[in-house]
Amino acid sequence: MNSSRHVVVIGAGIAGLSAAVDLASSGYKVTVLERGPEAGGKMRELVADGKGIDSGPTVFTMRWVFDALFESAGTQMEDEVTLERADRLARHVWPDGSTLDLYSEIDASAASIEAFAGGTEANAYRRFAADSERIYETLKESFMEREKPGVLALSLSLGLAGLPRLYATRPFASLWNDLGRYFTDTRLRQLFARYATYTGSSPFAAPATLKLIAHVERAGVYYVAGGMQRLAEALVRVAARHGAEFRFGSGARQIKCRRGRVAGVLTDSCEMLETDTVVFNGDVAALTEGVLGNDVTAAVRTRAHEARSLSAITWSLNAEVDFPLDHHTVLFGDDYPGEFRALFEEGTICTAPTVYVCAQDRAGAATSTGRERLFFLVNAPTKPHSEHDIATAEARAMAMLDQSGIAVSLNGPNVARFTPNDFAERFPGTGGAIYGWPTHGMLGSFRRQGSRSRVAGLYLAGGSVHPGPGVPMTAISGWLAAASIQKDCG
């Protein structure tokens, strides 16, 4: 369609790959610069004992986003990636030994909750499930798929019933408080409040609107055969099939402008790529901090005074575990308010933190057969961490694992560790934050930057821009950036 226009995509995270696929399949000349050795961004494998282990996003949802992306490029998801839909979404474990499994089917989850906490809570779950689906349906097209709608534009897009439907998403209540309308069992509030951490937020400050994540998971959690990295590789293949050029190990040093418009990109090897259109797939704070040169420091409004989202400490290893792990298992502590007070107010990790475990080899009906690939994560404050901080976190995480009956060492020689310091170094501008800025307060989601920047020709994609963090959301942001380019440039 527009083979004469050259678009440079900076960053081969999922958002950048999404934009590259869309633009290349629409006839644009696309060059993707990626400083790292491979695509995926935070979707990455770390190697422990010679085995690649999913060590970033481990949950694949909202399949329709990628179905549409692949179809727009003339192929099908099934032809590029092998997926298996999960029946059981996750296993949840508490210090008292109680365990609860959630399923993709509402009836199965309700039965599990009834056995766990009684019929009243099971009925409450059914109401919760219905409400979360309504919120998702309200916001899917009106918010997620639109280029940074404001509150008024969002309500108007919903028609005459817009304001009541928007109010029904419960933006004025915190997720934690809203869950109290359904569940009297604190463990259930704790379980569903965890969805706030999917956006790097506290459930005590994030809006109840995030209940929609419950519906997203029920609509389909998938295992990607071979690991999540295969999805990124598939997107590279499809984009390359349409002529996109990928330069791995070659980042961008500066974005050059002339008379207020993008004029080119200077690479790390000092090559000047002439272009008037750039998609930046990175944290927008990197622009304001001058990471890509002085010409684009005013491309977005600064949010330096605002607290960043959560970071994490992760451990990837091979080990033998004598515990009934699911593919996704969450081990909760006994003081959820204290956990988030420590993270957001005290800048530390509490004594008994929530520990997430991904047992990658237990997809579907698979069970443990000796040593297996394991990924552990605890939320961490976004700040520089000393060796003492890391050692303390490891000790506390191992204490939680030991209490649950999982005898694993997180500080052995064959453990691949990633810390907030590593996130800060690997992803400029983040300071270690994984999710951009937290979704706190009624307007938290509306404060994200849209796909168009203040510099003509510079477009934005990734977890720090609308519609937010997470694999499908960042893919949508890539769509939106590509759509803005095609609308502005033809």
MIFI-108677 format. One record per residue (C-alpha): z, x, y. Coordinates in steps of 0.05 Angstrom, whole numbers, padded with zeros to 5 digits, always signed. Each point is the difference from the previous one (the first is absolute). Layout:
ZXY/...
END
This chain:
+00000+00000+00000/+00019+00055+00049/-00016+00066-00034/-00008+00034+00068/+00074-00008+00018/+00046+00054-00027/+00072-00020-00013/+00052+00053-00015/+00060-00024-00039/+00061+00045+00008/+00045-00007-00061/-00017-00023-00070/+00059-00046-00011/-00013-00070-00026/-00015-00025+00070/-00050+00055+00014/-00032-00011-00067/-00005-00074+00012/-00034+00012+00067/-00047+00052-00031/-00022-00048-00056/-00012-00057+00049/-00038+00042+00051/-00041+00041-00049/-00021-00062-00039/-00021-00031+00066/-00047+00057+00015/+00041+00046+00045/+00000+00075-00009/+00073+00016-00019/+00036+00066-00003/+00071+00000-00026/+00045+00059+00018/+00062+00010-00043/+00046+00060+00008/+00029-00009-00069/-00036+00016-00066/-00010-00072-00021/-00003-00072+00024/+00056-00051+00001/+00047+00021+00056/+00070-00023-00021/-00032-00026-00064/+00006+00066-00037/+00015+00033-00066/+00050+00056-00006/-00002+00045-00060/+00062+00013-00042/-00004+00036-00067/-00076-00001+00007/-00004-00076+00005/-00023-00040+00060/+00052-00052+00019/-00009-00057+00050/+00045+00023+00057/-00018-00047+00057/-00017-00074-00003/+00009-00025-00071/-00012-00075+00009/-00070-00028+00005/-00004-00071+00029/-00046-00044+00041/-00058+00017-00046/-00046-00045+00040/-00001+00052+00056/-00032+00052-00045/-00043-00051-00037/-00032-00018+00067/-00006+00074+00021/-00036+00020-00064/-00044-00062+00001/-00021+00015+00072/-00024+00068-00026/-00040-00031-00056/+00046+00012-00058/+00059-00032-00037/+00072+00022-00007/-00007-00003-00076/-00057+00050+00003/+00040+00051+00040/+00074-00007-00021/+00034-00025-00062/+00057-00048+00016/+00051-00036-00042/+00040-00058+00029/+00075+00005-00009/+00037-00058-00032/+00068+00027+00019/+00004+00022+00073/+00063+00042-00002/+00068+00010-00032/+00062+00000+00044/+00067+00030-00020/+00069-00004+00033/+00063+00044-00006/+00035-00054-00042/-00054+00007-00053/-00035-00066+00016/-00076+00002-00005/-00054-00047+00026/-00075+00001-00014/-00049-00034+00047/-00067-00025-00024/-00067-00020+00029/+00010-00072-00023/+00050-00041+00039/+00026-00036-00061/+00014+00066-00036/+00037+00028+00059/+00039-00065+00009/+00021+00002-00073/+00021+00073+00008/+00041-00017+00063/+00032-00060-00034/+00024+00044-00057/+00023+00052+00051/+00035-00044+00052/-00005-00074-00019/-00045-00060+00011/+00017-00009+00074/-00026+00070+00016/-00062-00013-00042/-00015-00062+00040/+00012+00040+00064/-00051+00051-00025/-00052-00055-00008/+00010-00021+00072/-00002+00072+00022/-00065+00011-00038/-00033-00061+00032/+00021+00022+00070/-00025+00071-00010/-00067-00027-00022/-00005-00044+00062/+00016+00059+00045/-00054+00042-00033/-00052-00055+00006/+00018-00010+00073/-00008+00074+00018/-00054+00025-00047/-00061-00017+00043/+00035-00013+00066/+00037+00066+00003/-00015+00050-00055/-00076-00004+00006/-00005-00003+00076/-00003+00058+00048/+00071+00001+00030/+00012-00073+00018/+00054-00015+00051/+00051-00055-00010/-00039-00051+00041/-00067+00018-00032/+00033-00005-00068/+00028-00069+00013/-00065-00025+00030/-00040+00025-00060/+00043-00045-00044/-00023-00062+00038/+00041-00058+00024/+00052+00013-00053/+00003+00073+00020/+00068+00005+00032/+00038-00039-00054/-00034+00041-00055/+00015+00064+00037/+00073-00021+00009/+00003-00015-00074/-00012+00074-00015/+00072+00010+00025/-00014+00057+00049/+00066-00011+00037/+00045+00010-00061/+00014+00066-00035/-00024+00005-00071/+00071+00010-00025/+00028-00060+00036/-00058-00044-00019/+00009+00016-00074/+00070-00029+00007/-00033-00068+00009/-00024+00005-00072/+00047+00044-00040/+00075+00003-00006/-00002+00057-00050/+00001+00064+00042/-00039+00037-00053/-00060-00046+00010/+00004+00008+00075/+00001+00075-00012/-00061-00003-00046/-00044-00040+00047/+00025+00035+00063/-00029+00064-00029/-00069-00024+00022/+00018+00024+00071/-00002+00071-00025/-00074-00009-00018/-00011+00005+00076/+00053+00054+00009/+00048-00050+00031/+00071-00026-00007/+00007-00070-00029/+00056-00011+00051/-00049+00009+00058/-00068-00018-00030/-00025-00072+00008/+00003-00050-00057/-00076-00003+00005/+00000+00058-00049/+00016-00050-00054/-00076-00004-00008/+00003+00065-00040/+00032-00039-00057/-00062-00043-00004/-00045+00061+00005/+00033+00030-00062/-00002-00066-00038/-00074-00005+00015/-00012+00064-00038/+00030+00068-00012/-00049+00046-00036/+00003+00066-00037/-00056+00048+00017/-00022+00037-00063/+00012+00074+00009/+00043-00010+00062/-00008-00024+00071/-00040+00062+00019/-00059-00028-00039/-00007-00055+00052/-00009+00052+00056/-00050+00038-00043/-00039-00064-00012/-00005-00014+00075/-00026+00071+00011/-00053-00010-00053/-00024-00066+00029/-00002+00027+00071/-00037+00062-00022/-00050-00043-00038/-00018-00029+00067/-00008+00068+00032/+00069+00014+00028/+00016+00075+00003/+00071+00022-00019/+00027+00066+00023/+00066+00015-00036/+00040+00059+00024/-00030-00011+00069/+00041-00036+00052/-00011-00018+00073/+00028+00046+00054/-00020-00040+00062/-00034-00064+00021/-00043+00017+00060/-00016-00051+00054/-00050-00002+00057/+00007-00049+00058/+00053-00039-00037/-00038-00008-00065/+00001+00038-00066/-00052+00055-00001/+00016+00039-00063/+00050+00027-00049/+00018+00074-00006/+00018+00017-00072/+00051+00050-00025/-00058+00048-00012/-00020-00007+00074/-00063-00039-00016/-00016-00054+00052/-00023-00066-00031/-00037-00039+00053/+00019-00074-00002/+00020-00055+00047/+00038-00039-00053/+00063+00023-00037/+00047-00037-00047/+00068+00033+00000/+00038-00013-00064/+00068+00028+00017/+00064-00016+00036/-00017-00020+00072/+00059+00042+00025/-00041+00062-00019/-00048-00019+00056/+00054-00007+00053/+00031+00066-00023/-00065+00037+00011/-00013+00017-00073/-00074-00015+00012/-00005+00029+00069/+00014-00020+00071/-00061-00046+00008/+00031-00055-00042/+00075+00004+00016/-00006-00065+00040/-00039-00036-00055/+00060-00044-00018/+00064-00017+00034/+00058+00045-00019/+00057-00027-00043/+00040+00065+00001/+00063-00037+00021/-00002-00047-00060/+00033+00016-00067/-00048+00015-00056/-00003-00034-00068/+00033+00025-00063/-00019+00064-00034/+00017+00018-00072/+00019+00055-00048/-00040-00003-00065/+00003+00038-00066/-00057+00004-00050/+00014+00026-00070/-00011-00006-00074/+00062-00019-00040/+00024-00039-00060/+00041-00060+00020/+00042-00043-00046/+00000-00061+00044/-00041-00064+00000/-00040+00016+00062/-00058-00044+00021/-00061+00028+00036/+00038-00018+00064/+00076+00002-00002/+00049-00006+00058/+00072+00024-00006/+00043-00032+00054/+00065+00025+00029/+00058-00046+00017/+00000+00004+00076/-00067-00022+00028/+00023-00008+00073/+00032+00069-00004/-00064+00030-00027/-00042-00022+00060/+00055+00014+00049/+00000+00071-00026/-00076+00005+00004/-00013-00029+00069/+00066+00011+00037/+00032+00061-00031/-00063+00038-00020/+00023+00014-00070/-00005-00025-00072/+00058-00041-00025/+00044+00019-00060/-00034-00049-00048/-00073-00008+00024/-00052-00045-00031/-00044+00041-00047/-00071-00021-00017/-00030+00026-00065/-00073-00003-00020/-00011+00013-00074/-00075+00009+00004/-00012+00004-00074/+00033-00067-00013/-00057-00042+00028/-00011-00067-00036/+00032-00002-00068/+00010+00075-00004/+00069+00026-00016/+00032+00069+00002/-00026+00049-00051/+00039+00063+00018/-00013+00038+00064/-00033-00042+00053/-00023+00003+00072/+00054-00024+00048/+00003-00009+00075/+00066-00011+00036/+00008-00021+00073/+00059-00012+00047/-00009-00023+00071/+00019+00052+00052/+00007+00002+00076/-00057+00029+00039/+00027+00065+00026/-00001+00074-00020/+00039+00009-00064/+00040+00063-00016/+00006+00028-00070/+00070-00029-00001/-00028-00069+00017/-00049+00005-00057/+00052+00025-00049/+00047-00057+00019/-00055-00051-00009/-00017+00028-00068/+00072-00001-00022/+00008-00072+00022/-00065-00023-00032/+00019+00035-00066/+00068-00034+00003/-00035-00068+00005/-00046+00018-00058/+00058+00024-00042/+00039-00064+00014/-00059-00039-00026/-00006+00042-00062/-00060+00043+00022/+00016+00072-00014/-00051+00037+00043/+00007+00062+00044/-00037-00004+00066/+00010+00073+00019/-00031+00037-00058/-00056+00052+00005/-00054-00048-00023/+00015-00055+00050/-00051-00012+00056/+00042-00021+00060/-00025-00030+00066/+00046-00009+00059/-00003-00027+00072/-00014+00072+00022/-00061+00001-00046/-00024-00067+00026/+00007+00025+00071/-00041+00063-00016/-00053-00035-00042/-00010-00059+00048/+00001+00022+00073/+00032-00045+00051/+00043-00037-00050/+00063+00042+00007/+00007-00015-00075/-00006-00076+00007/-00041-00031-00056/-00015-00068+00030/-00012+00012+00074/+00051-00042+00037/+00048-00050-00033/-00016-00074+00003/+00063-00019+00036/+00009-00063+00042/-00046-00059+00011/-00053+00043+00036/+00003+00061-00045/-00067-00015-00032/-00033-00013+00066/+00017+00067+00031/-00047+00039-00046/-00063+00029+00030/-00065-00035-00016/-00064+00033-00025/-00026+00013+00071/+00033+00056+00040/-00002+00011+00075/-00054+00053-00009/-00070-00027-00009/-00026+00018-00068/+00067+00016-00031/+00023-00051-00053/+00064+00000-00039/+00019-00016-00072/+00061+00011-00045/+00071-00022-00010/+00022+00010+00072/-00051-00051+00026/-00012-00074-00013/+00010-00032-00050/+00050+00052-00023/+00019+00046-00059/-00013-00008-00073/-00063+00012-00041/-00035-00067+00012/+00021-00004+00072/-00026+00069+00017/-00065-00017-00035/-00005-00061+00045/+00011+00044+00060/-00060+00042-00022/-00041-00064-00004/+00022-00020+00069/-00018+00068+00029/-00069-00004-00033/-00010-00071+00025/+00019+00020+00071/-00050+00057-00002/-00056-00046-00024/+00017-00052+00053/+00004+00051+00056/-00057+00045-00020/-00047-00042-00041/
END
